[in-house]
Amino acid sequence: MNRYRIALIAFCSLTLFGSSVAAQQPNTSELRLVVVDETGAGIPAATVTVTPAAGEPVTFVGDDRGRAISPPLPIGQATIAVDYPGFEAVSVPINLRRGAVNQTVTLKIAGLKEDVVVNDTTSDSTKESAATTTLTQVEIDALPDDADDLQAQLEALAGPGGATFFMNGFRGGRLPSKDEIRAIRIRQNSFSADGHDAGRASIEIITRPSPQLAGNLNVGFKGDAWNARNALARVETPEGEKSAQFGLRGPIVKGKTAFRFNGQANDAFTANTIIAVDKDGNSLGSQVRVPTKRGNFNTAIEHSLNKSQSLYIEYQRSQTDSSNQGLGSFDLPERASTRHNDGNTVRARVQGIIGKSTLHEVRFEVNRNYSEATSVTDAKTIVVQEAFSTGGAGVNNRRTTSTWELADNVDFSVGRKHQARVGALLEGGRYDTFDEQNKYGRLTYANLEDYNADRPLQFQQRIGTVDTSFHQYQLGLYLQDEWRVNRAFTIGYGVRNEVQSHIGDGLNLMPRVGVTWNPIRNTAIRAGYGLYYDWYEATLFDQTLRLNGVSQTDLTVRYIYQTNEDGTITAAPTQQVLAGGRTQAAANLDLPYQHQASVSVERQLRQNFSTSVSYQMLRGRNQYRARDINTPVDGVRPDQAVGIITQFDSDGKTESDRVSFQTRLLIPQQRIFFNVSYTLGRANSYANGATTLPSNSLNPDLDWGPQGQDVRHQVQAQTQVPLVLGFRGMFQFVAQSGAAYNITTGRDDNNDGVINDRPAGVGRNSARGEGYWNLNSLRITRQIGFGSRGGSTRGGRPLNAAAQGPRGGGNPGGGGGFNDNSRYSVEFFINAQNPLNRVIPQAYSGNLLSQFYAQATAVQNARRVNLGLSLRF
């Protein structure tokens, strides 16, 4: 506890010191605005212009929670103008006093003529040390309507490090339709103490209420007319998809309570290509139909409790049913499984202003998810390595997860220059699982020759059935401050501590610091460092309860053959039966953690043209990795009464480095945007998973090498441009070098019961596949408007958005009969994945015994075309 107290004392001392320094600033004023809507929710990225009585106007933009802080302003009378698309612009007088001046500005949705309320208040915590990209309304309009496609495209924009989604402050969940979205912000390298994840971008999506009844209906159809055959398939199996999405939103009590509803149904069948060979080595090249039905809906209510407090309540429901799942390139159709998933989520948030200097937010969320998987065939699995697999899938499980989380954040000002946040996140859950995996056993042959000669390599079977049930809790406490030292320099610093049940250590302090320096106009240099702990996953703990060697255990039988003097192999093998094995955690298991450091330089070359270069370093320590602590020594296992003992410990490490270049161009008058990025990176680790055994448990460090699918070079580009006759095009391009894959001998050369041995002198994941380039997707749209509504709004957006700059929702330059004063609009679209039908190889075989060695065993989907329309009203 001494370290924790020292950290808190140092933090408070630094805050107080900063306050005293800030108090010595010259005779200028600093305006701190909170821009909110009628429900009290913050309006992100609002444009604020302050015009002094004598002097030039000063323009600045708010953050994602509606907070906008001005640069130093002259003391005296001035005028504040606040503007955001979809809301009535505000212009009010103000007397700028020496020091900090706190104000709240409430914007009314366009078309409503109530008076604007201006009160003293404070603002939310800033994250200025993070590199943030705010999508313009032009870019949001170009996003796809389907939630899955929307998520994939936003992840591509976030870059290769992955992304975590936040919807209205809540982590995860189903993405809303783009018509409901008010703002999207992509944050890179955020070192705020209220964040948990390292190395990942955060994508923050904020929805908007509608001033009047509005909605949308989207329907889509995918057939085979324009589709192409998979390059590895001899014949094409028909694919199809039918989808519908309906959204409705509007006021319940005008200016006080609003609702939104969104429902979606999708019925699709795709085709998995099987490249397996028969017993004579002839390629099958067939396909199997994979049907999937999905349905989901969500509904939410936003209610203004009073002038400073708002309530948000949301319910989500989703369900997926699918057949012929789990089939890989070498699996025959009888190896399939059927799967069902359903989930329910309830979310509630109260947010508001307390007094004049505090913003308080409380969030609560409850989730209940159920999943089950069942094999189509109840039979022993027969695997002929990278030739074919037949029999049952060995899958039979049911899992129910009930989790909840409670978050409380308080944001407040300290002196003139500090914006602080203190908060807590408490999570808990109950996990109930039935898993009867590999009940009938798995018989493995090294290659096709051994199969035809009936020379099996190994037999494995999981014996016993057990139901597990347990609870798990985790708590994060954090304190964060953003200190604006002067106009050119901002520093954010904080500390976080996390604790978790099943892990003994209760003190896991994580210091965070990030700085932003503007040495010259239109240039920002950002740098930071943070320590990030990760959780002990519930699914990993579940394995230690299940595979305990008593209730459930793994049986392994090895077949050992002798080679005769003439080179032939004996027909009768020696069977080596390993006693039941188990999986366990090390007694001194700790939470894994990562060091993250980054630096970036951003330059605004023109008003709508910017470029940046950044470097990110991640160093993982205490990472989970496994080894067999009962592995044979000189051919003899230390404990003959037990077989393989898989123990995972927290002694692994990971390393990654990434340099990224990005350029963005926006021409709002023609609704043109262009984004291109290049990333050079590397990522190394010891293992692909916490329970994956190394090639040699006596020396697991031999497996240090590139992570699976590690890619050195990657280029991504997205653009939207006007075409002809009112059509618009959205293009997404990608190019990358080859991904890493592993080379193995295909046999258990060291007799440890694990078939993952590599040739002598060959490192893990040392081979590389082919690089490629491709036009990943093409979207062509044509929008037609009809019906006049004379200066009102459509779905919460202003109909004169063309005049409102980059975030406008109009159609300047679009042509084609659509105008911003239309009451209704219909958008016809064509979506094409891989429109050039390029063959992109994947999943290279590294098995030296396979006839597919060093060849791709799968390819990306061939051309797929989807037609549809969207009706908005």
Number of C-alpha atoms within 10 A of each C-alpha: 8 7 10 14 10 10 16 15 12 12 18 13 12 14 22 15 12 19 18 14 14 20 13 8 15 10 12 16 22 21 20 22 27 30 30 21 19 24 27 26 27 26 25 24 26 24 18 23 18 22 19 21 13 10 10 9 14 15 15 15 18 22 24 24 22 24 24 25 21 20 17 17 22 17 17 15 14 20 16 20 17 23 19 25 26 29 22 20 16 17 16 13 13 17 13 20 17 16 21 20 19 19 20 22 24 26 28 23 25 22 16 15 9 11 10 16 12 15 15 15 23 26 28 27 26 26 23 21 27 22 23 19 15 18 16 21 23 24 23 18 17 20 19 19 19 20 17 11 12 18 18 12 16 16 20 18 21 21 19 19 14 13 22 16 21 18 18 15 14 18 13 10 14 17 18 22 22 19 20 24 19 20 21 24 21 22 20 23 28 29 32 30 28 22 14 17 17 22 22 18 24 23 24 20 22 21 18 23 24 26 27 21 17 20 22 21 18 21 20 21 18 22 15 17 9 12 22 16 17 23 20 22 17 16 13 19 18 16 17 18 18 18 19 19 22 19 22 20 25 21 20 16 11 13 20 17 21 24 22 23 20 21 20 21 17 19 17 17 20 16 19 23 29 25 26 23 20 12 14 9 13 11 17 18 18 19 23 19 17 18 18 20 18 18 18 19 19 22 18 19 20 26 24 23 16 13 14 20 19 22 20 21 18 18 17 20 19 20 18 16 17 19 20 21 22 17 20 19 21 23 23 22 25 19 26 26 22 18 21 18 18 18 18 17 20 18 18 19 21 21 23 22 23 15 11 16 16 18 23 18 18 17 19 19 20 18 16 17 18 17 18 19 19 21 24 21 18 18 19 18 25 21 23 26 19 26 26 24 26 19 23 25 31 26 23 20 16 18 18 19 18 18 19 18 19 17 19 17 20 20 22 22 23 17 18 22 25 23 23 24 24 20 20 19 18 18 18 17 18 16 18 16 21 17 19 20 19 21 22 20 22 21 19 22 24 24 24 24 15 14 19 12 10 12 22 22 23 24 19 20 21 21 21 17 15 16 14 14 15 13 15 17 17 18 18 20 19 22 24 27 30 27 25 22 17 14 11 14 17 21 22 27 25 25 24 25 20 24 21 20 15 15 15 13 14 13 12 19 19 20 21 25 23 26 23 23 18 16 11 10 9 13 16 20 21 23 24 24 21 24 25 26 24 16 16 19 9 17 10 15 16 16 16 17 20 23 24 17 22 13 14 20 22 23 21 22 17 22 15 16 16 13 10 9 7 6 8 9 14 13 12 12 15 12 12 13 14 19 18 22 23 25 24 21 19 12 11 10 18 22 20 20 21 24 18 22 23 23 20 21 19 20 17 16 12 10 10 13 16 18 19 19 18 21 19 22 19 20 17 21 18 19 23 24 24 27 23 26 17 21 23 20 10 7 10 12 17 13 14 11 10 16 27 26 22 25 23 27 22 20 14 21 20 20 19 19 17 19 18 20 18 18 18 19 18 21 16 25 18 16 26 19 21 18 19 19 20 20 22 16 19 16 19 19 22 25 27 13 13 18 21 17 22 24 24 19 19 15 10 18 15 16 21 18 21 27 24 18 17 20 22 16 19 21 20 23 21 22 20 24 19 18 13 11 11 17 17 21 19 22 17 21 17 19 17 19 17 20 22 22 21 22 22 22 18 22 22 19 15 16 15 23 22 19 20 20 22 23 12 7 7 15 17 25 22 15 17 18 20 15 16 15 16 18 20 20 21 21 22 20 19 22 22 17 20 15 11 13 14 11 15 22 25 27 24 26 26 26 26 19 21 22 16 17 17 20 24 25 27 26 22 17 15 22 17 15 13 21 21 26 20 21 19 20 20 19 16 19 21 18 20 23 19 24 20 14 21 18 19 18 20 18 18 23 22 24 23 17 19 19 15 16 16 18 16 17 21 23 18 15 20 19 21 22 23 20 17 18 20 20 18 21 18
